[in-house]
Amino acid sequence: MLDAVRDRARRYFDAAPPAHDWHHVQRVDALAETLVDRHPTPVDETVLYLAVALHDVGRSREDRGEIDDHAVWGARKGGEILRDEGADEATIDAVQHCIRAHRYSNAVEPETIEAKLLTDADNLDALGAVGIARVFAYGGELGLPIHDPSIPPADDGSPDGRSQYNHLHKKILDLPARMYTDVGREIAADRAAFVREFVDQFDAETAGER
């Protein structure tokens, strides 16, 4: 069933922009495997990997303004796909909760270990070298400036940052505090340290010091 669900989920990423394309899903899947391997308690891997495959099927629609919340829409569409593929209702309910809870900006708290692991894996892909690349790719999609020295992060009242540089400060470097598992926190700490090194280099370069 997992392969069939992955095949169907992938169709929703045709022509998806690079920050939220199918490669993102594949990276989240690999991170989820790492988290499972290092997590001390049992995990329903079927639920987790189904949720990984389906968690962003609505993302492109949200970015195009067709829906308000890709997590809500994705949970509903994911349920339809899972029923078509013969999943039982308990599995469907568990996967839908994971999808609804993974979104950074909504108020749904993950209540199961599978939802926590999906959320951690998804957030980890926004950190480190890949995370930096995704910030600038997504900022380019939105037409945001790379950096606007007239709007330092401390004076930027927007929730996500009015430049790609500010987004690193306002959202990305906050991600380690949002991890739900010990292993997620360990990996997040390493990736966040890399982002801070990047920011230090960026600051020095924009000041003409390096």
C-alpha positions, -999 to +999 in steps of 0.1 A: +000+000+000+028+024+008+042+024-027+008+029-042+002+059-019+035+074-027+028+070-064-005+088-060+009+115-037+037+123-062+012+134-088+003+164-066+039+177-070+040+181-108+056+214-115+059+222-078+084+249-070+117+237-055+111+246-018+082+222-015+087+197-043+088+159-042+124+160-033+114+177+000+091+147+007+119+123+000+142+142+023+115+142+051+111+104+045+149+099+050+149+120+081+119+101+094+138+068+090+167+083+110+144+095+137+127+061+140+161+043+141+172+065+170+139+067+188+138+046+220+101+036+219+081+017+193+067+036+163+039+027+139+060+030+108+031+024+084+013+054+098+044+076+098+056+068+063+021+072+048+018+105+066+052+116+052+041+108+017+008+127+020+017+156+043+023+182+015-001+171-012-020+204-008+010+227-005+011+239-041-026+246-040-021+268-009+008+286-025-015+293-056-042+307-033-067+279-041-070+267-005-064+283+029-046+255+048-027+227+030-027+206+062-065+206+065-070+200+028-042+174+027-057+154+056-090+152+038-074+143+004-051+119+021-080+101+037-096+097+003-064+083-012-059+059+018-095+046+015-091+040-022-060+020-014-077-001+013-064+014+045-085+007+076-102+036+095-078+035+124-048+040+101-066+067+082-075+086+114-039+084+126-024+096+093-049+124+091-039+136+126-002+136+115-010+157+085-031+182+103-005+186+131+026+190+110+020+226+098+043+251+115+017+279+118-015+261+129-026+254+164-029+216+162-005+199+186+008+164+177-007+139+201+010+107+188+046+098+185+041+094+147+027+130+145+057+143+165+082+125+143+066+138+111+066+173+125+103+170+136+114+155+103+095+182+083+111+210+105+145+195+102+144+198+064+140+236+070+173+237+090+209+233+080+223+237+045+192+224+028+171+247+050+191+277+039+187+267+003+149+263+007+146+297+024+162+315-006+144+294-031+110+301-015+118+338-010+126+340-047+092+325-055+076+353-034+097+380-048+112+389-014+146+407-012+175+386-001+184+412+025+172+447+033+195+464+058+169+491+064+147+464+081+168+446+107+152+414+121+145+431+155+124+458+138+106+434+114+071+430+127+060+406+101+055+369+112+078+354+086+102+382+078+101+408+051+134+395+036+148+361+032+176+370+056+150+380+082+131+348+077+162+329+089+161+349+122+123+350+127+114+314+118+142+291+110+164+296+140+133+292+162+128+256+149+150+238+175+127+250+203+098+234+184+112+199+183+091+172+201+117+143+204+151+141+219+166+128+187+150+156+168+164+182+192+199+167+188+199+169+150+182+203+151+210+217+173+236+207+148+217+221+118+209+253+137+246+258+145+253+257+107+226+283+101+242+306+127+276+302+111+260+311+078+244+342+093+277+353+108+294+350+075+265+368+058+267+396+083+304+400+077+301+400+040+273+425+038+294+448+061+323+444+037+345+428+064+352+395+045 
